[in-house]
């Protein structure tokens, strides 16, 4: 998938209070405006962001994720990352927001651990 393409989808797990956001491609400035209102509409106790197919994220994409995390934390809700690549995790690490996001190998692991 070229770096200018981005797709996302939402679905619930067997637990109706858990939503999974699957990201695919490159989450960049050009794509955040479609994603932001969708994230703001999420009403779940736990949002798992499945990054397995996420190839790249720029600082604007990170900003959307961090802003969502802050808004959810203020409501007592949780956000977890699944399948995040070392390349994308390096962005979280270099900006020191990695400490706020638990990482898991699978959706099932994230759902059962939180």
Order of alpha helices (4+ residues) and beta strands (2+ residues): beta-beta-alpha-beta-alpha-beta-alpha-beta-alpha
